[in-house]
Amino acid sequence: MTAMPRLHGQRGRSMNPDNNHQAQNPPSQPTISQPGSRERQRIRLEAVSKRWGDTTAVDGIGFDVAPGEFVILLGPSGCGKSTTLRMIAGLEQASAGRIHIGERDVTHLPPGDRGLSMVFQSYALFPHLSVADNIVFGLRSRKVPKAERQERLARVAELVDLGAYLERKPAQLSGGQRQRVALARSIISEHPICLMDEPLSNLDARLRGEMRREIKALQRRLGMTVIYVTHDQVEAMSMGDRVILMQDGRIVQDGTPDELYDRPATAFAAGFIGSPAMNLVPLAAAADGAVIAGEPHCSVAAHEAKGHWFGVRPEDIRLLPADAPGVPATVIDAEYLGADSIVRLQVGSQQLRARPEGKPEMATGTACRLQWRREAAHFFAADDGRRLAIAGHDLSAPPGRHRFEPHSPGLTGAAVSTVQDNEAQASSNHAGNDSPGVNR
Amino acid sequence: MLIRHADRRMQIYGALLLLPAAVLLGTFAYLPTVATLINSFFLPGFRGAPPEFVGLENYAMLVEDATFWKVARNNLIYALGTIPTSIALALGMALFVNARLPGRGFVRMAYFTPTILPMIAAANIWMFFYAPQIGLFNKLLGALGLSGVNWLGDPSMALTSVIVMTVWKEAGFFMIFYLAALQSIPPELEEASDLEGTSRWSFFWRVTFPLLMPTTLFVLINALINAVRVVDHLFILTKGGPNNATNLLLYYVYENAFSFFDRTYAATITVVILLVLAVVATLKFTVLDHRTHYQ
């Protein structure tokens, strides 16, 4: 989008610390406001449910969206995220609970009175109208005078780079251009709140990456409050100031992208974020602590972890020669992807995946050792999958990475293990986050 | 050489595929049309004498035939009375049964029932409605203390009565086309316009109606053809009477051909009807096509 080249550099990798800081304080972000008054309104959902007969699509969820915030509703299909968005829009009536926008209770207001715009997955363009008429459709409904309509149209068309296409019909546009018409239609309304329902899922992968940046830049520039529904974790991680992960009509976790990545609240959240997903394996009991099932030699955590689930991200696993300390493993196979590789490993009776950089040296059947930082180990309850406050054993102490008691690598990590208290672990998660793998 | 040969084979293959349809169309549409046109230049031969070529004499006679003009005028009134009404009614019914509504399937079926009935049966039912003494309408009027009307016997009333029955019969049929078209309009369009606070009325005229234009055009052509094609229910209801008050073009053709045995005069009227229909259809397509959005 040529209209805003200066904004492109602003947000590079979404996981850099500066951005994380901004994401946590959205109202304080510097935003370039569009001329014309935009009241800044908070959206608040209180115990909102949606039921159709016996099925419950959304089950008593509640959250707040601050003005100017980019919030992602993330989840697998059928988790209720689209229904939630449609209830905020007023296209579905909530079965229970209240929805507030600013000071107003909008739970029973018709969609047109809620002061928000929406971008649909199918774009919902009027096929018989030109691009220009599509964009100003809502202004005509609201009886905006013609001169003002034209002026706003010209401004928005430039913003989304559609000036040359105003006379065309939607059928004569490419997918990306249609997407921009849909965006323009919601921008021109000058509503402070924009809802987006999987707006990029009909685009090809390359265009999707481009539109992700454009939408994010537009949102920043116009200071819009955006609630964005997607099932694509890449969109969620790269665009969201905050991600609300949903499962079966409930909120699993509500936090910044790095919180979701670094401290998944449940085994589901752990498995949903990251590509490939976090390794999740059951832990068994051994003499010196909990071990990965079928691999009794190297304990990965204290006794209290046994019987629960252990999780480690593929990008956090370090592959080392067989004489190094760590968890013994055997290479099953490797997929070379260019920048990195996915290596499948047999550990006891379990399989893990690792994601080392470059091309792995190890052939199939090679014995090796695995290490990970203690803060890269996650533990989830066997019954309900909730996160457990257990710290993993330090399997190694690689120089430069280790932030706690420096010591030379022992025979196994078990020798130096002490269970950290929760706060120490929580802070270590933030301080020690030096390899976020999402944007690789 | 070889390529040419293969080309020729493909052409023959294509022509053979077209042949069955071409034979059927030629035998039952184009041949009769040409025969009718030729017939219209002759006078019928009586008592075995060969038909006599008279050129445009039949057409000259037609221009001076007061009955023909009356029938043509009747047909125009009939078309103007049935086409807009049945289309508007069809659209209204389609919008109604497209909405969320209890017993929707039942209502749709009820609206469509008149179309399923054979014309003769439907006309017979309406005979009972319209009958002067025992008819339903006059019974109802009587119950309200009003004197009855001779629906089909009164020359000023008869054509209107026929028109009402036709609308009843056609609207359900056209509704099906509108219903199909309405269901092909994505529901997000209405949601998108709801979000802008667009009124239902405004949405209908700015979105629904333009998107239904292809259907409207199709229905319009069909309605026109139907308006000129009426024979069967005149046969049951009025036989064109009283005093040609309900006589329509095709029924007049039928009378000429099979009651007065003037085949060539009937052919002449048929040619005129075909010409008028062709002109009207061409006009409709050229004028409305520009304003019609095909998806």
HADDOCK unambig.tbl for C-alpha pairs under 7 A between the chains (distance, minus, plus):
assign (segid A and resid 91 and name CA) (segid B and resid 191 and name CA) 6.85 0.50 0.50
assign (segid A and resid 111 and name CA) (segid B and resid 194 and name CA) 6.06 0.50 0.50
assign (segid A and resid 111 and name CA) (segid B and resid 195 and name CA) 4.84 0.50 0.50
assign (segid A and resid 111 and name CA) (segid B and resid 197 and name CA) 6.98 0.50 0.50
assign (segid A and resid 112 and name CA) (segid B and resid 194 and name CA) 5.66 0.50 0.50
assign (segid A and resid 112 and name CA) (segid B and resid 195 and name CA) 4.37 0.50 0.50
assign (segid A and resid 112 and name CA) (segid B and resid 196 and name CA) 5.02 0.50 0.50
assign (segid A and resid 112 and name CA) (segid B and resid 197 and name CA) 3.76 0.50 0.50
assign (segid A and resid 113 and name CA) (segid B and resid 197 and name CA) 6.70 0.50 0.50
assign (segid A and resid 117 and name CA) (segid B and resid 195 and name CA) 6.46 0.50 0.50
assign (segid A and resid 124 and name CA) (segid B and resid 188 and name CA) 5.48 0.50 0.50
assign (segid A and resid 124 and name CA) (segid B and resid 189 and name CA) 5.22 0.50 0.50
assign (segid A and resid 124 and name CA) (segid B and resid 192 and name CA) 6.63 0.50 0.50
assign (segid A and resid 125 and name CA) (segid B and resid 189 and name CA) 6.90 0.50 0.50
assign (segid A and resid 126 and name CA) (segid B and resid 189 and name CA) 6.74 0.50 0.50
assign (segid A and resid 128 and name CA) (segid B and resid 211 and name CA) 6.86 0.50 0.50
assign (segid A and resid 128 and name CA) (segid B and resid 293 and name CA) 5.69 0.50 0.50
assign (segid A and resid 138 and name CA) (segid B and resid 193 and name CA) 6.96 0.50 0.50
assign (segid A and resid 138 and name CA) (segid B and resid 196 and name CA) 4.95 0.50 0.50
assign (segid A and resid 141 and name CA) (segid B and resid 196 and name CA) 6.75 0.50 0.50
assign (segid A and resid 141 and name CA) (segid B and resid 197 and name CA) 6.66 0.50 0.50
assign (segid A and resid 141 and name CA) (segid B and resid 198 and name CA) 5.11 0.50 0.50
